[in-house]
Structures are given as C-alpha cells and as structure tokens.
Amino acid sequence: MTIYLQCMPAMWKACWSTGEERDKNKEEAIQHLTFLENEIKGGKFFGGDTIGLVDITANFIAHWFGIIAELMGVELITQDKFPNLSKWVDEYTNSNFVKENLPPKDKLVAFFKARIQAPHETKYFPMDLLQSTEVIGMAEVKLLGFWASPFSRRVEMALKLKGVEYEFIEENLSNKSELLLKYNPVHKKVPVLLHNGKPIAESLIIIEYIDQTWEGPSILPEDPYERAMARFWAKLLDEKCMPAMWKACWSTGEEQEKNKEEAIEHLTFLESELKGKKFFGGDTIGLVDITANFVAHWFGIIAELMGVELITQEKFPNLSKWVDEHANSSFVKENLPSKDKLVAFFKARIQAPDETKYFPKV
Ligand SMILES: N[C@@H](CCC(=O)N[C@@H](CS)C(=O)NCC(=O)O)C(=O)O
C-alpha cells in the first residue's frame, strides 16, 4: 500500500515535472525507493522466491516507470544507487508470468508518445495518482494562446516536439484578459509563454527559449551558420512573406495584384531554399517549418475561401510538395486546428459586422 500511496506518485511526478519541481519529486521518490531497496535485500522477489502482493503492486516500478523515465530523460533506479531494486526489475521483467501479463514496451512507448504530443483538449494522463494538478509541476509552464492563431500553434508545436507538458490558457482576442495585458503589455498579443511565472512574448523568441531550455529534438540547427540561416528564413516569413500572402487574401483589384506579386517574389526564394529537401529543416521539422505553418495550413484554407490562387503545383513544385509533406506528417496533423474549424472561423469573421470583425492586423 505504501508503494501506491507514496512511492509511485513521487516517481510519476518526477517524470512529468521539470526543473526544481522535478528535483524535489526525485528526492521524494529516492527516499521511498530506499525503503524498498532495503526491504528486498537478499530476496529474489519481495514475496521471497515467488511473486507476491508487493511484486504485483510494484509492476509500475518494474515496467512502466523505466519506459516513461527513458522517454522523459529521468534517471532514478540505477544499478549503483539501487542494486537490489535493479536486480529485482530484471528478475521480475524476465519472469515468464510477468512477460505474458504486461503490455509490451513498444506499445507503451507509442501510447505515451501519443499522449505527450496530443493536443491539450485530448491529452490524458491518469491524474488520480496525483493529489492535484498543481503538484504535477508541469503547471509551471503556461501558454496564453488562441486556438486559431498560427503564432500560438508554433509555440505549441515547439513544446510538443520537446515533450514539455504545459497548461494552455485560451485568450479571447476581442476581449483581452488582464493576464495577457499584464504579461505582454508591449504588443498585447498571443502567444505568451509563462515559465515559472516569467513571461516571454513573440513566437520566434519563445521557440528559441524552448529549444535552449528543454532537452529533446533540436528545433534550431546546431551549426552556427545553419542556425543563422534558419533565423533568416523565419524572419523573412514573418516580416515579408506572410504579411504579403495575408494581404493578398483580404484585398481586391489592383491592391490585390500588388500584394500577390510581392508574395510571389518572397515565395520564390522559399521555393529555391526547399530544393532537394523534405523539410526546410532537412529530414525533420525545424524552426522554419514551424514558422511556416501559416503557409502550409492557414493560407490554403483562406485562399480557397477568398478565391486566391498563389501556391500552385506548376509555379511552386517544391513548396507544393512541402505543403503536402507538412500536412501528412502525423505530428503536424495532431498539432494544427482542423480545416473544418478554421473554415467556420474565417467564414464567421468574413460575415461579422464591422464592429465585431476581427482580423490580426498586418
Ligand atoms: N509577432 C507576433 C505576432 C503574434 C500575433 O499577431 N498574434 C495575434 C493572433 S494571431 C494577436 O494576438 N492579435 C491580437 C491583436 O492584434 O490585437 C508573434 O510572432 O508572436
């Protein structure tokens, strides 16, 4: 019973928390595990020569924990610190009876990876192991965002890539919260990341912060030149390319033609940059792919609604292939708003009376 009430929650929390909170949880787990380490001394199982109640109760420690700990980069039950427990984990997981009755490692890895990457609405972790969501430690990362914002989704994609657990706080952009005005008084825009209460605004800056703060797949390239280039393309997308594409959608006549021409000019550079590559980041999604999520997802939807043709197969074959690649990546699919929801959102915006119409200014 002690295992369930004290040890497992501490181990679980150590996996899903970060920073100081994780260290505190690890310490607590180590304290309880030390009792178990002494308890098993000299025996094969907690039940002696055969598996008993404690061994069955401790199946999380023997099987689940190692899998989650590896995914989350947590080291706790090591051979040198817990020799008896480590031996027990081996004995236990090699017993035929146990092998036949626990879920295979591959299946659990896939399950937890999917949970880590799941959008906040569908994410599920067995919270009943934790007394409250506050003690989970993940609550130290909060994101003020808006579901339909490509900027906000960029940050979510970066957090998901790193496997960082966070609390999403949906903002009403037509009636901004005190929280948003307090934490981003300069721009008053989402996204804002709060890490241990400290606010960071501007999506590209937040992504770099995430990349430097948490372990996991690199979002920016390691090589300084490649890094500089990734920043260059991300900046071009934000400052030139996306505003021109956006304006091309919402303008008409001559104004629209001018905007389209400007967009085509910038898109042509991106087209060349993609030559021979699956993603801007090479074989995997990186800063520029995340930054360009508007080009890949939002733009096509708005362009179709507004009857604008820009990224065609014949004019931009590399970009068109990249849009498909992007749209078919399961990671991207899980982390972007659905087409139907965006269509409904933009249709409502188009039809809204002027006073309540809301479009991010360009
Ligand atoms: N440069 C900012 C742009 C963020 C942005 O434009 N956010 C929009 C939502 S898509 C917003 O909060 N708009 C509120 C407003 O303009 O009042 C970033 O990269 O984070």
The ligand as an SDF file (V2000), in Angstrom:
LIG
                    3D

 20 19  0  0  0  0  0  0  0  0999 V2000
    4.9120   38.7000  -33.9230 N   0  0  0  0  0  0  0  0  0  0  0  0
    3.9730   38.0560  -33.0580 C   0  0  0  0  0  0  0  0  0  0  0  0
    2.6040   38.0250  -33.7280 C   0  0  0  0  0  0  0  0  0  0  0  0
    1.5280   37.4890  -32.8200 C   0  0  0  0  0  0  0  0  0  0  0  0
    0.1300   37.8330  -33.3140 C   0  0  0  0  0  0  0  0  0  0  0  0
   -0.0660   38.5270  -34.3230 O   0  0  0  0  0  0  0  0  0  0  0  0
   -0.8830   37.3540  -32.5850 N   0  0  0  0  0  0  0  0  0  0  0  0
   -2.2400   37.6850  -32.9050 C   0  0  0  0  0  0  0  0  0  0  0  0
   -3.0970   36.4310  -33.0050 C   0  0  0  0  0  0  0  0  0  0  0  0
   -2.7920   35.5460  -34.4880 S   0  0  0  0  0  0  0  0  0  0  0  0
   -2.8220   38.5360  -31.7710 C   0  0  0  0  0  0  0  0  0  0  0  0
   -2.6600   38.2450  -30.6090 O   0  0  0  0  0  0  0  0  0  0  0  0
   -3.5080   39.6090  -32.1370 N   0  0  0  0  0  0  0  0  0  0  0  0
   -4.1280   40.4660  -31.1900 C   0  0  0  0  0  0  0  0  0  0  0  0
   -4.1950   41.8940  -31.7050 C   0  0  0  0  0  0  0  0  0  0  0  0
   -3.6510   42.1680  -32.7780 O   0  0  0  0  0  0  0  0  0  0  0  0
   -4.7940   42.6930  -31.0110 O   0  0  0  0  0  0  0  0  0  0  0  0
    4.4860   36.6500  -32.7240 C   0  0  0  0  0  0  0  0  0  0  0  0
    5.2390   36.0850  -33.5260 O   0  0  0  0  0  0  0  0  0  0  0  0
    4.1690   36.1490  -31.6510 O   0  0  0  0  0  0  0  0  0  0  0  0
  1  2  1  0
  2  3  1  0
  2 18  1  0
  3  4  1  0
  4  5  1  0
  5  6  2  0
  5  7  1  0
  7  8  1  0
  8  9  1  0
  8 11  1  0
  9 10  1  0
 11 12  2  0
 11 13  1  0
 13 14  1  0
 14 15  1  0
 15 16  2  0
 15 17  1  0
 18 19  2  0
 18 20  1  0
M  END
$$$$
